Amino acid sequence: MSLKMYMTTVTSCRKTKSQQNEMLRILDTQGVQYEIVDISLDKSILGEMREKAGNPSAGPPQLFSGDKYIGSFEQLMDAVEDGNLDQFLEVKK
């Protein structure tokens, strides 16, 4: 399965931009391969992300392993702090 990061390239929200950049930095630093899915390209992609996450108000960034929901930025940061990043990501480097 491949890791997918749902994010947006069009936002004026500093918090979203900061979280996305930090998530990308962590994934890149760990050498994890991932695919970016830009929800700003089509509104249906946002709906798809929310449906897969099981949360009608979920916002970017969100992580998925294939179609399986892994978690949000906050959950990623918890995994980093707990030293469980590899287990959280469920992917092989």
trRosetta pair geometry for C-beta under 8 A, 3 or more apart (Angstrom, degrees):
i j d omega theta_ij theta_ji phi_ij phi_ji
1 65 4.8 66 123 164 135 86
1 66 3.8 -76 -148 -36 112 109
1 68 7.3 -3 -168 23 160 111
1 90 7.6 -6 74 123 129 105
1 91 6.9 -114 85 -100 86 91
2 33 7.1 -68 -145 113 90 101
2 34 7.3 137 169 -131 86 41
2 35 5.8 46 141 -6 127 115
2 65 7.6 172 85 -158 25 54
2 66 6.4 99 43 -74 58 61
2 91 7.6 49 -144 -120 29 133
3 27 7.5 -172 120 -138 147 128
3 32 6.2 1 33 161 160 113
3 33 6.8 142 36 94 106 57
3 34 4.1 -57 95 -108 106 87
3 35 7.1 161 89 18 55 70
3 63 6.7 -20 -167 -164 97 99
3 64 7.3 149 -158 82 50 48
3 65 5.8 -29 -98 -103 63 65
3 70 7.8 -9 -135 -12 90 153
3 89 6.4 -19 -100 -172 137 99
3 91 5.0 -68 -47 -40 111 156
4 34 6.7 154 -98 -168 20 86
4 35 5.0 -27 -108 68 74 95
4 36 7.8 142 -160 -104 65 13
4 37 5.4 26 -178 -14 111 118
4 63 7.2 149 81 -156 53 50
4 64 4.6 -15 60 63 101 98
4 65 7.7 177 17 -89 78 17
4 66 7.5 115 -3 -81 112 6
5 23 6.4 154 -144 133 135 128
5 24 7.3 146 131 -82 170 74
5 27 7.1 -97 -53 -35 142 163
5 34 5.3 44 -12 160 105 136
5 35 7.3 177 23 83 70 44
5 36 5.5 -29 70 -109 96 62
5 37 6.9 176 83 23 42 76
5 61 5.8 -9 -175 -166 97 115
5 62 7.5 156 -157 77 51 42
5 63 5.7 -20 -102 -100 69 72
5 64 8.0 -175 -76 25 27 72
6 37 4.8 -32 -101 74 67 106
6 39 5.7 55 -178 -45 98 110
6 45 7.6 178 -140 157 110 99
6 49 4.4 130 -165 -117 167 132
6 60 5.5 -126 121 -108 80 97
6 61 6.4 157 81 -154 59 57
6 62 4.5 -4 52 56 111 93
6 63 7.7 -152 19 -71 77 25
6 64 7.0 50 -19 -3 103 110
7 20 4.7 99 -142 -130 127 122
7 23 7.7 -173 -81 71 125 135
7 36 6.1 -44 34 -156 112 98
7 37 7.4 128 23 69 62 55
7 38 6.5 -34 79 -107 71 56
7 39 7.0 -162 92 7 19 94
7 60 4.6 124 -127 -175 40 135
7 61 4.7 -9 -91 -103 89 94
8 11 5.0 91 98 -36 124 112
8 16 6.8 -5 49 157 112 135
8 20 7.6 -115 45 -76 61 152
8 38 6.4 95 -123 -160 37 70
8 39 5.1 -54 -80 57 87 94
8 40 4.5 98 -151 -39 88 105
8 60 4.9 168 -8 34 90 153
9 38 5.3 -14 -7 -140 103 125
9 40 5.4 -117 45 38 72 139
10 40 4.0 132 28 -144 106 154
11 16 4.8 -63 140 86 160 139
11 17 6.2 -166 84 -55 113 86
11 40 7.7 -130 -41 -73 78 130
11 60 7.8 -141 -48 63 149 120
13 16 4.1 63 90 11 114 110
13 17 6.6 169 91 -10 61 85
14 17 5.6 -58 -147 41 34 111
14 18 5.9 33 157 -21 69 110
15 18 5.8 -57 -145 38 26 111
15 19 6.2 25 157 -17 63 109
16 19 5.9 -57 -145 38 28 109
16 20 6.2 28 157 -18 64 109
16 59 6.7 -82 -105 145 117 121
16 60 6.1 66 -158 84 110 87
16 61 7.6 135 -163 -24 74 73
17 20 5.9 -59 -148 38 27 110
17 21 6.2 24 157 -17 64 110
18 21 5.9 -57 -146 38 28 110
18 22 6.3 24 157 -16 64 109
19 22 5.8 -58 -145 39 29 109
19 23 6.2 30 156 -20 65 108
19 60 7.9 159 92 128 118 67
19 61 5.7 -161 124 17 102 103
19 73 4.2 -35 -168 -114 119 164
20 23 5.8 -55 -146 36 29 111
20 24 6.3 28 155 -17 64 107
20 60 6.5 23 -80 140 112 107
20 61 4.8 138 -98 -46 72 123
20 73 7.9 -79 -61 -86 41 128
21 24 5.8 -55 -148 38 30 111
21 25 6.3 34 152 -23 64 107
22 25 5.5 -51 -146 34 32 115
22 26 6.4 34 155 -20 65 103
22 73 7.3 77 76 -153 113 115
22 77 7.9 15 131 -80 133 106
23 26 5.9 -53 -149 34 30 110
23 27 6.4 26 155 -14 64 108
23 61 4.9 -125 23 87 163 158
23 63 7.5 -157 -164 -58 131 110
23 73 5.8 -96 -63 -112 119 89
23 76 6.0 62 -116 89 94 168
24 27 5.9 -58 -146 40 30 108
24 28 6.0 27 158 -16 67 111
25 28 5.9 -59 -143 41 26 109
25 29 6.0 27 158 -21 64 111
26 29 5.8 -56 -143 37 26 111
26 30 6.3 15 160 -10 62 112
26 76 6.7 140 80 161 160 123
26 80 6.4 -85 -136 -85 138 136
26 85 7.5 -140 173 -139 117 138
27 30 6.1 -65 -148 44 26 104
27 32 4.6 -87 -160 63 77 114
27 34 5.4 -26 -179 -2 146 141
28 31 7.6 36 179 -71 32 30
28 32 7.7 -81 -61 45 20 76
30 85 6.5 -134 -103 136 152 140
30 86 8.0 -172 -168 -77 133 75
30 89 7.9 175 117 -31 155 162
30 93 6.9 -121 148 -100 85 127
31 93 5.1 59 100 -161 103 121
32 89 6.1 -93 -125 -169 148 158
32 91 6.2 94 -150 82 105 129
32 93 5.9 -81 -92 -106 58 84
33 91 7.5 -131 55 153 77 141
33 93 7.7 136 -2 -145 82 49
37 45 6.4 -164 161 -170 105 124
37 49 7.4 170 104 -78 129 112
38 41 4.9 85 97 -21 102 106
38 45 7.3 41 94 119 46 162
39 42 7.9 -98 -167 60 43 54
39 45 4.7 -161 -126 107 59 107
39 46 4.4 88 -173 -76 118 75
39 49 5.9 -48 -93 -8 126 145
39 60 5.9 -160 17 -51 134 127
41 45 6.2 48 61 5 90 149
42 45 4.8 98 71 -10 87 102
42 46 8.0 -156 100 -2 54 80
43 46 5.6 -47 -162 30 48 114
43 47 6.7 48 144 -16 70 103
44 47 5.4 -51 -152 38 41 115
44 48 6.2 48 148 -25 68 102
45 48 5.4 -48 -147 34 34 116
45 49 6.4 39 152 -21 64 102
46 49 5.7 -52 -150 33 31 112
46 50 6.4 27 153 -15 64 108
47 50 5.8 -57 -146 40 31 109
47 51 6.1 32 155 -21 66 108
48 51 5.8 -55 -145 36 28 111
48 52 6.3 24 158 -15 64 109
49 52 6.0 -60 -147 40 27 107
49 53 6.1 19 156 -13 64 114
49 58 6.5 -132 129 97 95 120
49 60 7.4 -16 161 -75 164 82
49 62 5.7 133 -174 51 112 142
50 53 5.7 -60 -141 43 28 108
50 55 6.0 -103 -156 84 74 59
50 56 5.5 63 169 -128 127 32
50 57 7.3 96 -135 -3 123 12
50 58 4.9 171 -113 44 72 101
51 54 7.6 30 175 -70 30 36
52 64 6.2 -2 140 -101 139 141
52 67 6.0 -125 -133 -171 124 74
52 69 5.6 157 143 -64 82 99
53 58 4.4 14 90 -26 154 171
53 62 5.6 -68 -82 -155 133 151
53 69 5.0 128 -113 -119 50 137
53 72 7.9 64 -147 -64 133 90
54 69 6.6 -107 5 0 98 164
55 58 3.9 96 87 -44 113 103
58 62 6.0 42 163 -73 126 141
58 72 7.2 -142 -147 -87 102 115
59 62 7.9 165 101 -38 28 104
61 72 7.3 130 89 -158 61 61
61 73 5.5 89 60 -61 94 100
62 69 7.3 -42 173 -141 114 91
62 71 7.5 -152 -153 116 68 25
62 72 5.7 -37 -107 -101 71 63
63 69 7.9 103 89 -165 56 53
63 70 4.3 -50 107 65 100 119
63 71 5.7 -1 52 58 105 59
63 72 7.6 -172 15 -85 83 15
63 76 6.5 103 -7 -69 140 118
63 89 7.5 -75 164 -122 146 70
64 67 6.4 -19 175 -145 130 16
64 68 6.2 149 -165 74 79 42
64 69 5.7 -45 -106 -102 85 40
64 70 5.9 -178 -104 2 24 91
65 68 4.8 -21 65 65 86 104
65 70 5.5 90 -17 -57 90 114
65 89 7.4 124 -76 169 114 53
65 90 4.7 -55 -66 87 161 121
65 91 6.2 -167 -121 -58 111 95
68 90 7.7 -56 93 91 131 158
70 75 7.5 179 133 106 71 134
70 88 6.8 94 179 162 111 74
70 89 6.8 26 -159 -128 153 36
70 90 6.4 -151 -108 21 117 118
71 74 7.8 -111 165 70 107 65
71 75 3.1 -95 175 84 137 146
71 76 6.1 169 99 -45 114 69
71 79 7.7 137 63 -22 155 126
71 88 6.9 -51 23 -175 138 107
72 75 5.1 99 50 11 65 100
72 76 7.1 -117 105 -5 38 90
73 76 5.6 -55 -151 35 32 114
73 77 6.4 30 154 -18 66 106
74 77 5.8 -54 -149 37 31 111
74 78 6.5 36 151 -22 63 103
75 78 5.5 -47 -148 32 35 115
75 79 6.6 37 152 -19 64 103
75 88 7.2 172 145 -159 92 127
76 79 5.7 -57 -154 35 32 112
76 80 6.5 33 149 -20 66 104
76 85 7.8 45 -164 -125 71 87
76 88 6.8 145 -119 137 52 144
77 80 5.5 -48 -147 33 36 114
77 81 6.3 34 155 -16 66 106
78 81 5.8 -58 -148 40 30 109
78 82 6.1 18 157 -10 66 114
79 82 5.9 -62 -139 46 28 104
79 84 4.8 -97 -153 81 78 85
79 85 5.0 116 135 -92 106 51
79 87 7.4 -155 -151 69 115 83
79 88 3.5 -21 -127 -37 155 159
79 89 7.7 149 140 -33 158 73
80 83 7.8 32 176 -69 27 29
80 85 5.4 43 -90 -75 58 112
84 87 4.6 -52 -175 49 88 116
84 88 5.4 98 120 -32 89 98
85 88 5.5 -57 -143 36 30 113
85 89 6.2 23 162 -16 67 109
86 89 6.1 -59 -145 38 27 106
86 93 7.8 -65 -121 -28 103 107
87 90 7.3 23 174 -67 35 60
